[in-house]
Amino acid sequence: MRALILTLLSCVVLTMLVRQPNAQTVSNSKTSSAVPVAHLDTSKIHTWMLPPFDINGKPAKAHTQGLLVHQNGFFVTARRDDINPRRSLLLWLNCDPSNQKDNCNESKGTWAKIWDITPTSQPASWSGMLDHPGGFDSDGENLWIPISQSRRNGKTMVRKFSIRSLIDKGDATPTGSIIINDHIGAIAVSRSPKRLFGANWDTLLAYEFSVDGNPIQHYERNSFIRNLPNWSIAVQDWKVHEGFLIASGLDKSSKRLASHQRSLIQLINFKTRQIIAELRLPRRHASGNFTREGMAVFDEHIWLLPDDLGEENKLYRFALNELLKVGRESLRVKN
């Protein structure tokens, strides 16, 4: 009997030793997959044609920065580069983005409005033109647009423009301004709580402000995302959508996996500061990255405007569910 008991105890100990490395492997697996990642197939990305970019009937060129899709059409920020000094522009294309048969090119041959929103005054201590309007967002009634100097560590004015005034009156007079002593390349707006989220050049810093401009918090890149300490996205444009930040940009990590494309879109819970899902987009054949510049969320789609404005302009979109289902699938696997 004693020999039998010793044999049974030996079996239990052996089983525990065998299982321990396996448990460690599962733990490591969970840690490495803390951010669920998926890759978007090219066939799921659809193209819209936009009108040529003309000013006073003549072809012009501008460096695209931000995109917002609205029920009354498309708003785009861009820096006009074919004149000196360069200028900050806001464009509006009047068409129905919900109409899948309308590509906004055949039905509307020109941009409805092009406003020069370059600030005419700035603090005396600032040097350099505010010619860089960045990625921007809306609170439902206003556009919040960062307008910066075109250099790292430059200065920024975040300006608020009434959407109704822009559309109904063609008036781009700002209704408010916030001064920030950094180059803010993208602004996202939360309605509840009322917050502004700012990403500086390459998103080395992320900021949180009240809507009246009071700083609430700022985070270095490696501390903003709690479940990804080596967070390395350079945000080009981001939006708040149903309580989440949707960030679009380029992976700047030197440790990026060879299987991971540089273009990515992330779904971030800004209350917990955790990434819920990440979607990697394929590289275009000769034109570079899809997430190079403007991004918007509208009508259950993500819209992308990666190229500069010129004679031919293309807008891309895919179903928002392609991003959301990554998070849902990860949650299902965990449960």
C-alpha positions in Angstrom: 0.0 0.0 0.0 2.8 2.4 0.9 4.5 1.7 -2.4 1.3 2.4 -4.2 0.8 5.8 -2.4 4.4 6.8 -3.3 3.8 5.9 -6.9 0.6 8.0 -7.0 2.4 11.0 -5.4 5.2 10.7 -8.0 2.7 10.8 -10.8 1.0 13.9 -9.4 4.4 15.7 -9.1 5.4 14.7 -12.6 2.1 15.9 -14.0 2.5 19.3 -12.3 6.0 19.7 -13.7 4.8 18.9 -17.2 1.9 21.3 -17.0 3.9 24.2 -15.6 5.8 25.0 -18.8 2.6 24.7 -20.8 0.9 27.2 -18.5 3.8 29.6 -19.0 3.4 29.2 -22.7 -0.3 30.1 -22.6 0.5 33.1 -20.4 3.2 34.4 -22.8 0.8 33.9 -25.6 -1.9 36.0 -23.9 0.7 38.7 -23.2 2.0 38.8 -26.7 -1.6 39.0 -28.1 -2.8 41.6 -25.7 -3.6 43.7 -28.8 -5.7 41.7 -31.3 -4.4 42.3 -34.8 -6.0 41.5 -38.2 -5.1 42.3 -41.8 -7.5 43.9 -44.2 -7.9 42.4 -47.7 -7.5 44.8 -50.6 -10.8 43.5 -52.1 -12.7 45.1 -49.2 -11.4 48.6 -49.9 -13.6 50.6 -52.3 -12.6 53.7 -54.3 -14.5 57.0 -54.8 -13.4 59.6 -57.2 -13.3 63.2 -56.1 -13.2 66.4 -58.3 -9.9 67.9 -59.4 -8.5 70.6 -57.1 -8.9 73.9 -58.9 -8.7 77.5 -57.5 -10.3 80.2 -59.6 -10.6 77.8 -62.5 -6.9 76.9 -62.5 -5.2 73.6 -61.4 -3.7 73.8 -58.0 -1.9 71.5 -55.6 -2.2 71.0 -51.8 -0.8 68.6 -49.2 -3.8 66.8 -47.7 -3.9 66.6 -43.9 -7.3 65.8 -42.4 -10.7 64.5 -43.5 -14.2 64.7 -42.0 -17.2 63.1 -43.6 -20.5 64.8 -42.8 -24.1 64.3 -43.9 -23.7 67.4 -46.1 -20.5 66.2 -47.7 -16.8 66.1 -47.2 -14.5 68.5 -45.3 -10.8 68.4 -46.0 -7.9 70.3 -44.5 -4.8 70.8 -46.7 -1.7 73.0 -46.9 -1.4 74.7 -50.3 2.1 74.1 -51.5 2.2 75.6 -54.9 2.4 79.2 -53.7 4.7 81.1 -51.4 4.0 81.6 -48.6 2.1 78.4 -48.2 -1.5 78.6 -46.8 -3.8 76.6 -44.6 -7.0 75.6 -46.4 -10.3 74.1 -45.5 -12.4 72.6 -48.4 -16.0 71.5 -48.6 -17.5 69.1 -51.2 -21.3 69.2 -51.2 -22.6 65.7 -51.9 -24.3 62.8 -50.2 -21.8 60.4 -48.8 -24.6 57.9 -47.9 -25.5 57.5 -51.5 -23.3 54.7 -52.7 -24.1 55.4 -56.4 -22.8 59.0 -56.1 -19.1 59.2 -56.4 -19.1 62.9 -55.9 -17.2 63.5 -59.1 -19.9 63.2 -61.8 -22.7 64.9 -59.9 -20.5 67.7 -58.4 -17.8 68.8 -60.7 -16.1 71.2 -58.3 -15.4 71.7 -54.6 -18.3 73.9 -53.2 -16.0 76.0 -51.1 -12.3 76.5 -50.5 -11.5 78.7 -47.5 -8.1 80.1 -46.5 -8.0 79.6 -42.7 -4.4 80.7 -42.2 -4.5 82.8 -38.9 -3.9 86.5 -39.6 -2.5 87.0 -36.1 -0.5 85.1 -33.6 1.5 85.7 -30.4 4.4 88.1 -30.9 6.9 85.5 -29.6 6.0 83.0 -32.4 8.0 83.0 -35.6 6.8 81.2 -38.7 3.6 80.9 -40.6 0.8 78.8 -39.3 0.4 77.0 -42.6 -0.2 73.4 -41.5 -3.9 72.5 -40.8 -4.0 69.0 -39.3 -6.3 66.1 -38.8 -9.5 67.3 -37.2 -12.9 66.3 -35.7 -16.4 67.6 -35.0 -18.5 67.9 -31.8 -21.6 67.7 -34.0 -21.9 71.5 -34.4 -18.4 72.7 -34.9 -15.2 71.6 -36.6 -12.1 71.7 -34.3 -9.0 72.2 -36.5 -5.4 72.4 -35.3 -3.4 74.9 -37.4 0.4 74.6 -36.8 3.8 75.7 -38.0 5.2 73.2 -40.4 8.0 72.0 -38.1 8.5 69.6 -35.2 8.0 71.4 -31.9 6.2 74.2 -33.7 3.2 76.1 -32.2 -0.5 75.5 -32.8 -3.8 77.3 -32.7 -6.8 75.0 -32.4 -9.6 76.8 -34.0 -13.4 76.1 -33.8 -15.6 76.7 -36.9 -19.4 76.5 -36.9 -20.5 73.9 -39.5 -23.8 75.7 -40.0 -22.0 78.9 -40.7 -19.7 77.2 -43.1 -22.5 75.5 -45.1 -25.3 78.0 -44.9 -23.3 81.3 -45.1 -19.9 80.3 -46.5 -18.4 82.0 -43.4 -15.2 80.5 -42.0 -14.7 83.0 -39.2 -13.5 81.0 -36.2 -15.7 81.1 -33.1 -12.9 80.2 -30.7 -9.2 79.5 -30.5 -6.9 77.6 -28.2 -3.1 78.1 -28.1 -0.8 75.1 -27.6 3.0 75.3 -27.4 3.6 72.2 -29.6 2.9 71.0 -33.1 -0.5 69.3 -32.9 -1.0 67.2 -36.0 -4.4 65.8 -35.1 -7.3 66.6 -32.9 -10.1 64.3 -31.8 -13.2 65.5 -29.9 -15.2 63.7 -27.2 -18.7 64.9 -26.4 -19.0 63.1 -23.1 -16.9 63.9 -21.3 -16.2 67.1 -23.2 -12.5 66.6 -24.1 -10.0 67.3 -26.9 -7.3 64.7 -27.6 -4.2 66.0 -29.4 -1.4 64.1 -31.1 1.9 65.9 -31.7 4.4 65.4 -34.5 4.9 61.6 -34.8 2.7 61.2 -31.6 5.7 61.3 -29.3 3.2 63.0 -27.0 -0.5 62.7 -26.6 -2.5 65.5 -24.9 -5.9 65.7 -23.2 -7.5 69.2 -22.9 -10.9 70.5 -21.8 -12.8 72.2 -24.6 -11.9 75.6 -23.2 -8.2 74.7 -23.7 -7.2 73.9 -20.1 -4.6 71.1 -20.1 -5.8 68.0 -18.2 -3.0 65.5 -18.9 -0.3 64.7 -21.3 1.4 61.4 -22.0 4.7 60.3 -23.5 4.3 57.7 -26.2 5.3 54.7 -24.1 2.8 55.6 -21.3 -0.3 56.5 -23.2 -1.4 53.0 -24.1 -1.5 50.7 -21.0 -1.7 47.3 -22.8 1.0 48.2 -25.4 4.1 49.9 -23.8 5.9 50.1 -27.1 3.0 51.9 -28.8 4.6 53.3 -32.0 1.8 54.8 -34.2 2.4 58.2 -35.7 -1.2 59.4 -35.7 -2.2 61.2 -39.0 -5.9 61.6 -38.1 -8.1 60.3 -35.3 -11.7 60.6 -34.3 -13.9 59.9 -31.3 -16.6 57.4 -32.3 -19.2 56.1 -29.8 -16.8 56.5 -26.8 -13.7 55.2 -28.5 -10.8 56.8 -30.2 -10.2 55.5 -33.7 -6.6 56.3 -34.6 -5.2 56.1 -38.2 -1.5 56.4 -38.9 1.8 54.8 -39.6 3.8 52.3 -37.6 7.1 53.9 -36.7 8.4 51.0 -34.7 11.9 49.7 -35.6 10.8 46.3 -34.4 7.8 46.0 -36.7 7.2 42.5 -37.8 7.9 41.7 -41.4 4.3 40.4 -41.8 2.8 43.7 -40.5 2.2 46.5 -42.9 3.0 50.0 -41.9 -0.5 51.4 -42.4 -2.7 50.7 -39.4 -6.0 51.8 -37.7 -6.5 51.2 -34.0 -9.6 51.1 -31.8 -8.7 52.7 -28.4 -10.8 52.8 -25.2 -9.7 56.3 -24.1 -11.1 55.8 -20.6 -8.9 52.8 -19.9 -6.3 53.8 -22.5 -6.2 50.3 -24.0 -6.2 49.2 -27.6 -9.2 47.0 -28.3 -8.4 46.1 -31.9 -5.8 46.8 -34.6 -6.3 46.6 -38.3 -3.4 46.5 -40.7 -4.0 47.8 -44.2 -2.2 46.6 -47.4 0.3 48.8 -49.2 -0.9 50.3 -52.4 1.1 49.3 -55.5 2.9 52.5 -56.2 1.2 55.1 -54.1 2.3 54.2 -50.6 0.2 53.9 -47.5 -3.5 54.1 -47.1 -3.3 55.8 -43.7 -0.8 58.4 -44.8 -3.1 61.4 -44.1 -6.9 62.0 -43.7 -9.3 59.5 -42.0 -13.0 59.8 -41.1 -15.8 57.6 -39.7 -19.3 58.0 -41.1 -22.2 55.8 -42.1 -20.6 52.6 -40.6 -17.5 53.1 -42.8 -14.0 54.2 -42.4 -12.9 56.7 -45.1 -9.3 57.5 -46.1 -7.8 60.3 -48.1 -4.1 59.5 -48.3 -2.9 61.5 -51.3 -2.2 65.2 -52.0 -4.9 67.1 -53.9 -4.3 67.7 -57.6 -5.8 66.8 -60.9 -7.0 63.4 -59.8 -8.2 62.7 -56.3 -9.3 59.4 -54.8 -11.1 58.6 -51.6 -11.1 55.1 -50.1 -13.5 53.4 -47.7 -14.2 50.1 -46.1 -16.8 48.8 -43.5 -16.2 49.9 -39.9 -17.1 46.4 -38.9 -13.8 45.1 -40.3 -12.1 46.9 -37.4 -14.9 46.2 -34.8 -15.0 42.4 -35.4 -11.3 42.1 -34.6 -12.1 43.2 -31.0 -15.2 41.0 -30.8 -13.4 37.9 -32.0 -10.6 38.5 -29.4 -13.2 38.9 -26.7 -14.9 35.6 -27.9 -11.6 33.7 -27.7 -10.9 35.0 -24.2 -14.3 34.0 -23.0 
